[in-house]
Amino acid sequence: MSEIIRIAIDLSKGAFALHGVNADEEAILCRQLKRGQVLGFFTKLSPCLVGMEACASAHYWAREIGALGHEVVLVPPAYVKPYVKRGRKNDANDAAAICEAMARRSVPRVPVKTPEQQAVLMLHRARKMLVGQRTMLANAVRAHLAEFGIVAPCGDKALDGLIALAVDAGDLALPQLAREALGMLAAQLRDAEAKIDALEHEVLAAQRADEACRRLTSIPSIGPVTASAIAATMGDPHRFKTGRDFAAWLGLVPSQHSTGGKTALGPITKAGDRYLRSLLVVCATGMLRHRTESPWIKALLERMPARKATVAIANKLARIAWAILAHGGTYHRQAGLAA
C-alpha cells in the first residue's frame, strides 16, 4: 500500500470503487469500500494524490480526505468519460478512468468548495426549485379555471384576483369538487411564494455580510441574488487567468467547428453552470431594455439581433465581475460606458 502514488474513487450510493497505481503506472489496488470504511482506509494510507469526479457529495469527501493529509483533486465528469473503456461500463472501470484522467495536466481541476459556499448555493438551488414549482402551480390554476370559462390577464396580481374570485369567494360557476381541488393548489401556491420570499431574505442577508458580494452589486443590473451566486460559484477568481476564461467557463462564448484554416463559429457552448449563466442573461436582458443610452449597446443592436446582443452583454458582465473579484474595487460607471 505504501507504493501507491495516485488513487481514484468512484463515488456511489453504497459501495465506493477504488483504483490505485504505483510509480510505474501499474494498477496495484482495485477494491470496493462501504461508505463507513472510506475514512478509516485513508487514515491508514500514506499521503498520496486522491481524485474523484466533481459530482454529488464530492466536495464533502474532498474536505474529509484532505484533512487526513492527502492531496485531493476533483475532475469534471466530462473529462473522465473519454478514458472509460468502451463497452465495459462499471464502477471499477469508472475509477480506473478517473485515475487516468487525473494524471493528465491538460485536464482541468474543480476547486473544492467550503461549507459556507455550499450553504449559499443551497439557498439558490432551493429558491430555483420553488420558483419552478410556483410557475407550475400558477399555470395549473389558470388552466383548470379556464375549463370553466374563468380567465384573467397575465401577471401575479391578476392571478391573485382570479383565485380570490373563483376559490375564496366561492364562484357558483365552479362545482364543489373543483373548488376543493383548486383551493389546495392555491394554498400550495401561496406557501411556495412565502418560502421564496424567506429564501430571498436569507440570500440578501448573506450578500450584505459578504464584502465581495457588495462590490459585485455595483455592476449595473446585477442584484443581490446574482452577486451571491457569482461569488459562491467562482470561489477563487485567480484560478481563471482572465475574465475571458471565466466567460468561456460559463459557456458564454461561440462554439467552434473549424478545419483546414476555415473558422466556423456556432451558438454558445452552454458549458459550465447553467443557473449562473441564466442569471447573467436575465441581468443582460434588463440592461438591454433600460440602458440603451450606452454607445456600446447601441452599436451591438445595430449589427446583431437583440437576443444575440443579450448574450454579448452577459459575457461582458461576467468579465467585469471577474475583474472586480480578482483585482478588487468596484464598478465605475463612467469608465465602463466610455470603454
C-alpha positions as CSV (number, residue, x, y, z in Angstrom):
1,M,0.0,0.0,0.0
2,S,2.9,2.4,0.6
3,E,3.7,2.2,-3.2
4,I,0.5,3.9,-4.2
5,I,1.2,7.3,-5.6
6,R,-2.3,8.0,-7.1
7,I,-5.7,6.6,-6.2
8,A,-9.1,7.3,-7.6
9,I,-12.6,6.9,-6.1
10,D,-15.8,6.3,-7.9
11,L,-18.4,7.7,-5.6
12,S,-21.7,5.8,-5.5
13,K,-24.6,5.3,-3.1
14,G,-23.3,2.5,-1.0
15,A,-20.1,0.9,-2.3
16,F,-17.2,3.1,-3.5
17,A,-14.8,1.6,-6.1
18,L,-11.1,2.4,-5.7
19,H,-8.3,2.2,-8.2
20,G,-4.6,2.9,-7.3
21,V,-1.4,2.9,-9.3
22,N,2.3,3.0,-8.4
23,A,5.1,5.0,-9.9
24,D,5.3,2.6,-12.9
25,E,1.5,3.2,-13.6
26,E,0.7,-0.3,-12.7
27,A,-2.6,-1.0,-11.1
28,I,-1.9,-2.3,-7.6
29,L,-5.2,-1.6,-5.9
30,C,-8.7,-2.5,-7.2
31,R,-11.3,-2.9,-4.5
32,Q,-14.6,-1.7,-3.1
33,L,-15.3,0.0,0.2
34,K,-18.5,0.7,2.1
35,R,-19.3,4.3,2.9
36,G,-18.4,3.9,6.5
37,Q,-15.0,2.3,5.7
38,V,-13.7,5.1,3.5
39,L,-12.2,7.5,6.1
40,G,-10.7,4.6,8.0
41,F,-9.0,3.3,4.9
42,F,-7.4,6.7,4.0
43,T,-6.4,7.3,7.6
44,K,-4.1,4.2,7.4
45,L,-2.9,5.1,3.8
46,S,0.3,7.1,3.3
47,P,-0.3,10.6,1.9
48,C,-0.8,10.4,-1.9
49,L,-2.8,12.1,-4.7
50,V,-6.6,11.2,-4.4
51,G,-9.0,12.0,-7.2
52,M,-12.7,11.8,-7.8
53,E,-15.3,13.2,-10.1
54,A,-16.9,16.5,-9.2
55,C,-20.3,15.1,-8.6
56,A,-22.8,14.8,-5.7
57,S,-21.1,14.7,-2.3
58,A,-17.6,15.1,-3.9
59,H,-16.8,18.3,-2.1
60,Y,-17.6,16.7,1.3
61,W,-15.4,13.8,0.7
62,A,-12.6,16.0,-0.7
63,R,-12.6,18.1,2.5
64,E,-12.7,15.0,4.8
65,I,-9.9,13.1,2.9
66,G,-7.9,16.3,2.5
67,A,-8.0,16.8,6.3
68,L,-6.2,13.4,6.6
69,G,-3.1,14.7,4.8
70,H,-3.9,13.6,1.2
71,E,-3.9,15.9,-1.8
72,V,-7.4,15.8,-3.3
73,V,-8.3,16.8,-6.8
74,L,-11.8,16.9,-8.4
75,V,-12.1,16.2,-12.1
76,P,-15.0,17.3,-14.3
77,P,-17.1,14.3,-15.3
78,A,-16.9,15.4,-19.0
79,Y,-13.1,15.0,-19.0
80,V,-13.3,11.5,-17.4
81,K,-15.7,10.0,-20.0
82,P,-13.1,9.7,-22.8
83,Y,-11.0,7.4,-20.6
84,V,-13.7,4.9,-19.8
85,K,-13.1,1.6,-21.6
86,R,-15.5,1.0,-24.4
87,G,-18.3,-1.4,-23.7
88,R,-17.2,-2.0,-20.1
89,K,-19.1,0.5,-18.0
90,N,-19.0,-0.4,-14.3
91,D,-17.7,1.2,-11.1
92,A,-14.3,-0.4,-11.3
93,N,-13.7,0.9,-14.8
94,D,-15.0,4.3,-13.9
95,A,-12.5,4.5,-11.1
96,A,-9.7,3.5,-13.5
97,A,-10.8,6.2,-15.9
98,I,-10.7,8.8,-13.1
99,C,-7.2,7.7,-12.2
100,E,-6.1,8.0,-15.8
101,A,-7.7,11.5,-16.3
102,M,-6.3,13.0,-13.1
103,A,-2.8,12.1,-14.4
104,R,-3.2,14.4,-17.4
105,R,-2.1,18.0,-16.9
106,S,-4.4,19.2,-19.6
107,V,-7.4,18.0,-17.6
108,P,-8.8,21.0,-15.5
109,R,-9.4,20.7,-11.8
110,V,-12.5,21.8,-9.9
111,P,-11.7,23.7,-6.7
112,V,-13.1,22.2,-3.5
113,K,-15.9,24.4,-2.1
114,T,-16.1,25.4,1.5
115,P,-19.2,24.5,3.6
116,E,-20.1,28.2,3.6
117,Q,-20.1,28.3,-0.2
118,Q,-22.2,25.2,-0.4
119,A,-24.6,26.6,2.0
120,V,-25.1,29.8,-0.1
121,L,-25.5,27.7,-3.2
122,M,-28.1,25.5,-1.4
123,L,-30.2,28.7,-0.8
124,H,-30.0,29.4,-4.6
125,R,-30.9,25.8,-5.6
126,A,-33.8,25.7,-3.2
127,R,-35.1,29.0,-4.4
128,K,-34.8,27.9,-8.0
129,M,-36.8,24.7,-7.3
130,L,-39.5,26.6,-5.5
131,V,-39.8,29.2,-8.3
132,G,-40.3,26.4,-10.8
133,Q,-43.0,24.9,-8.6
134,R,-44.7,28.2,-8.3
135,T,-44.8,28.6,-12.1
136,M,-46.2,25.1,-12.4
137,L,-48.9,25.8,-9.8
138,A,-49.9,29.1,-11.3
139,N,-50.2,27.5,-14.8
140,A,-52.3,24.7,-13.3
141,V,-54.7,27.1,-11.6
142,R,-55.1,29.1,-14.7
143,A,-55.6,26.1,-16.9
144,H,-58.2,24.5,-14.6
145,L,-60.2,27.7,-14.2
146,A,-60.2,28.2,-18.0
147,E,-62.0,24.9,-18.3
148,F,-64.9,26.6,-16.6
149,G,-64.6,29.9,-18.6
150,I,-62.9,31.8,-15.8
151,V,-59.8,33.6,-17.2
152,A,-57.7,36.6,-16.3
153,P,-54.8,38.6,-17.8
154,C,-51.2,37.7,-17.3
155,G,-49.5,38.7,-14.1
156,D,-49.4,37.9,-10.4
157,K,-52.0,40.5,-9.4
158,A,-54.5,39.1,-12.0
159,L,-53.8,35.6,-10.7
160,D,-54.4,36.7,-7.1
161,G,-57.7,38.3,-8.1
162,L,-58.7,35.2,-10.0
163,I,-58.0,32.9,-7.0
164,A,-59.9,35.3,-4.7
165,L,-62.9,35.4,-7.1
166,A,-63.1,31.8,-8.0
167,V,-61.8,29.9,-5.0
168,D,-62.0,32.1,-1.9
169,A,-65.3,33.8,-2.7
170,G,-66.9,30.5,-3.9
171,D,-67.9,31.3,-7.5
172,L,-71.1,29.4,-8.3
173,A,-69.8,28.5,-11.8
174,L,-67.4,26.1,-10.1
175,P,-68.6,22.7,-8.8
176,Q,-67.8,21.9,-5.2
177,L,-65.2,19.2,-6.1
178,A,-63.3,21.6,-8.5
179,R,-63.4,24.3,-5.8
180,E,-61.8,22.0,-3.2
181,A,-59.0,20.9,-5.6
182,L,-58.3,24.4,-6.7
183,G,-58.2,25.5,-3.1
184,M,-55.5,23.1,-2.4
185,L,-53.5,24.3,-5.4
186,A,-54.0,27.9,-4.3
187,A,-52.8,27.1,-0.8
188,Q,-49.7,25.4,-2.2
189,L,-49.0,28.4,-4.4
190,R,-49.2,30.8,-1.5
191,D,-47.0,28.6,0.6
192,A,-44.4,28.4,-2.2
193,E,-44.5,32.2,-2.5
194,A,-43.9,32.7,1.2
195,K,-41.0,30.2,1.1
196,I,-39.4,32.0,-1.9
197,D,-39.7,35.3,0.0
198,A,-38.0,33.8,3.0
199,L,-35.2,32.3,0.9
200,E,-34.6,35.7,-0.8
201,H,-34.3,37.4,2.5
202,E,-31.6,34.8,3.5
203,V,-29.8,35.4,0.2
204,L,-30.0,39.2,0.8
205,A,-28.6,38.8,4.3
206,A,-25.7,36.6,3.1
207,Q,-25.0,39.1,0.3
208,R,-24.8,42.1,2.7
209,A,-22.5,40.2,5.0
210,D,-20.0,39.4,2.2
211,E,-17.7,42.2,1.1
212,A,-17.1,40.7,-2.3
213,C,-20.8,40.4,-3.0
214,R,-21.4,44.1,-2.0
215,R,-18.8,45.1,-4.6
216,L,-20.4,43.0,-7.3
217,T,-23.7,44.8,-6.8
218,S,-22.1,48.0,-8.0
219,I,-22.2,46.5,-11.6
220,P,-25.3,47.7,-13.5
221,S,-28.2,45.3,-13.5
222,I,-26.5,42.8,-11.1
223,G,-28.5,42.5,-7.9
224,P,-28.0,40.6,-4.6
225,V,-29.1,37.2,-6.0
226,T,-26.8,37.2,-9.0
227,A,-23.9,38.7,-7.0
228,S,-24.3,36.0,-4.3
229,A,-24.4,33.2,-6.9
230,I,-21.3,34.6,-8.7
231,A,-19.2,34.8,-5.6
232,A,-20.1,31.4,-4.3
233,T,-19.8,29.6,-7.6
234,M,-16.5,31.2,-8.8
235,G,-14.6,30.7,-5.5
236,D,-11.0,31.8,-6.0
237,P,-11.1,34.2,-9.0
238,H,-7.4,33.6,-9.7
239,R,-8.0,30.1,-11.0
240,F,-9.0,32.0,-14.2
241,K,-6.3,33.8,-16.0
242,T,-8.6,36.4,-17.4
243,G,-12.2,37.4,-17.5
244,R,-12.5,35.8,-20.9
245,D,-11.6,32.5,-19.4
246,F,-14.4,32.9,-16.8
247,A,-16.9,33.8,-19.5
248,A,-15.8,30.8,-21.5
249,W,-16.1,28.6,-18.5
250,L,-19.8,29.7,-18.2
251,G,-20.4,28.9,-21.8
252,L,-21.0,32.4,-23.0
253,V,-18.7,32.1,-26.0
254,P,-19.3,30.7,-29.5
255,S,-18.7,27.1,-30.2
256,Q,-16.1,26.3,-32.9
257,H,-16.3,23.8,-35.8
258,S,-13.2,24.8,-37.7
259,T,-10.9,22.8,-40.0
260,G,-8.4,23.4,-42.8
261,G,-7.9,27.0,-41.7
262,K,-11.6,27.9,-42.1
263,T,-13.2,29.2,-38.9
264,A,-16.8,28.4,-38.3
265,L,-18.5,29.8,-35.2
266,G,-21.8,28.4,-33.9
267,P,-24.1,29.1,-31.0
268,I,-22.7,29.5,-27.5
269,T,-21.2,26.3,-25.9
270,K,-23.6,26.4,-22.9
271,A,-20.8,24.9,-20.8
272,G,-20.3,25.5,-17.1
273,D,-23.0,26.4,-14.6
274,R,-26.4,26.7,-16.2
275,Y,-28.0,28.5,-13.3
276,L,-25.4,31.3,-13.1
277,R,-25.4,31.7,-16.9
278,S,-29.2,32.1,-16.9
279,L,-29.0,34.8,-14.1
280,L,-26.4,36.8,-16.2
281,V,-28.6,36.5,-19.3
282,V,-31.6,37.8,-17.3
283,C,-29.4,40.7,-16.0
284,A,-28.3,41.5,-19.5
285,T,-31.8,41.5,-20.8
286,G,-32.8,44.1,-18.2
287,M,-29.7,46.1,-19.1
288,L,-30.6,46.0,-22.8
289,R,-34.1,47.1,-22.1
290,H,-33.3,50.0,-19.7
291,R,-29.8,51.2,-20.6
292,T,-29.9,51.7,-24.4
293,E,-28.2,55.1,-24.0
294,S,-24.9,53.2,-23.8
295,P,-22.9,53.7,-27.1
296,W,-21.6,50.1,-26.9
297,I,-25.1,48.7,-26.5
298,K,-26.4,50.8,-29.4
299,A,-23.6,49.6,-31.6
300,L,-24.4,46.0,-30.7
301,L,-28.1,46.4,-31.6
302,E,-27.1,47.9,-35.0
303,R,-25.2,44.8,-36.1
304,M,-27.0,41.9,-34.3
305,P,-30.4,40.8,-33.1
306,A,-31.5,41.7,-29.6
307,R,-31.2,38.1,-28.3
308,K,-27.6,37.8,-29.6
309,A,-26.8,41.2,-28.1
310,T,-28.1,39.9,-24.7
311,V,-25.6,37.1,-24.7
312,A,-22.8,39.5,-25.6
313,I,-23.8,41.8,-22.7
314,A,-23.9,38.8,-20.4
315,N,-20.4,37.9,-21.5
316,K,-19.2,41.4,-20.6
317,L,-20.9,41.3,-17.2
318,A,-19.1,38.1,-16.5
319,R,-15.8,39.6,-17.4
320,I,-16.5,42.7,-15.3
321,A,-17.5,40.5,-12.3
322,W,-14.2,38.5,-12.6
323,A,-12.1,41.7,-12.7
324,I,-13.8,43.1,-9.6
325,L,-13.3,39.9,-7.6
326,A,-9.7,39.3,-8.9
327,H,-8.4,42.9,-8.6
328,G,-10.7,44.5,-6.0
329,G,-12.5,47.8,-6.2
330,T,-16.0,48.5,-7.5
331,Y,-17.5,49.2,-10.9
332,H,-17.0,52.8,-12.2
333,R,-20.0,53.7,-14.4
334,Q,-18.4,56.4,-16.4
335,A,-15.3,54.4,-17.2
336,G,-17.4,51.4,-18.2
337,L,-19.6,53.4,-20.5
338,A,-16.6,55.1,-22.1
339,A,-15.0,51.7,-22.8
